[in-house]
Amino acid sequence: MFCGACEALLLARFIARSLAARPDNPSIVLLYRLTEPLVAPLRALDYGQPLYGAVIELSTLTLAILLPLLLGIGWIWWQQRNYDRAADV
């Protein structure tokens, strides 16, 4: 559930930035503030891009792809770990 909410927020941010949403709109400001801690570690991917206007944020796109992939790998690992414990009993 948390992954889905994060994914939805990231995709909304990606669409807002690519369509040059007005940064003074309160709902856009809220969206950017909610997603900024998620995107901040990958901010180096966006180096050299303008702050305003239509921008394809590579950090947001990368995180939107990696987040479900990493959580899926974690889920598979967790299931395998629990299966191995059940087989030991």
N, C-alpha and C positions, 0 to 999 in steps of 0.2 A: 504494500500500500504506500509506504514512504517513497519507494523508488518510482512508482507511478506518478505521485504528486510532484516529485522533483523533475521527472521527465517532462510532465506537462508544463511546469514553470519554465524549464529550459527551452522548450520548443516555442512557448509564447514569447520568451525573450528574443530568441533567434528571429522569429517572424517580425517582432516589433522593431528590432534593429535593422533588419533587411528592408523593411518598408519605411524606414526613417520616421518612426513615431516621435511625436513631440516630447522632448524630455521634461517639459514643464507640466505635463498632464499628471495629475495625482496618481492615477492608477498605473501609469507607466513608471513613475518614480517608485511606487510600492513594489512593482514587479522587479525593477532593477535592484532595489535594496534587498529583496528576498533572495535573489539569485546571485548577487555579487560574492558572497562567501563561497559559493560552489565554484564559480568561474575564476576566482582570484588566483588559485595555484597555476592555472594555465594561461594567465594573462600575457605571458611572453609571446604566445602565438599571434597575438594581435598587435604586436609592436609595429609602429609606423602607420597604422590606420587612423583615419580622422575620428575625433570624439563624437561628432554629430554628423547626421546625414545617413544615407543608405550604406550600410556596412555589413559585410558577411563576417560575422565573428567566428573565427576558427576555434577559439577557446570554447565557446558555447556548443558549436557543432561537434567538436571532439568529445566533450563531456557527455553530450546527449547520446553519442554512440558508445562510449566506454562504460558509462554507468550501468546500463542494463547488461552489458557483456560481463563486467566484473561481478555483478550481483548474481548473474546466472552461473558463473564459474563457482562462486562461493556457495550457492545453493547445491550444486552438484557435489562439491566437496563435502558439505555438511551431510547430505544424504548418504554418501559413500561411507563417511565416518560412522554414522549411526547404524548403517547396515553391517559394517565390520564388528561393531560392538554387539549387535544382536546375534551374530554368528558365533561369537566367543562364548556366549552364555549357554 
